[in-house]
């Protein structure tokens, strides 16, 4: 799944006006996530402020080379992202062993009582 800032630059054309309100409604994101995404796009130069306001929201315009700038900045910061193992084997017994050994002890005591 693509990050939100890349999806925004792909979905909207050059010169399109966006606000945090539009992002929240279109992508079902929170206030904080939408404003952080706009700030990221603004810092990398993919959007610029238009000087207009839509109520309390500032209107941003997507720059001409916004997609390229966003992809370049995303590649730069990808080395700082936390690496995850997508193919981790997840078994219930392994989870109980690693996360809570008291559950296994309780199950063994309970098995002794049942006999």
Order of alpha helices (4+ residues) and beta strands (2+ residues): alpha-beta-alpha-alpha-beta-beta-alpha-alpha-alpha
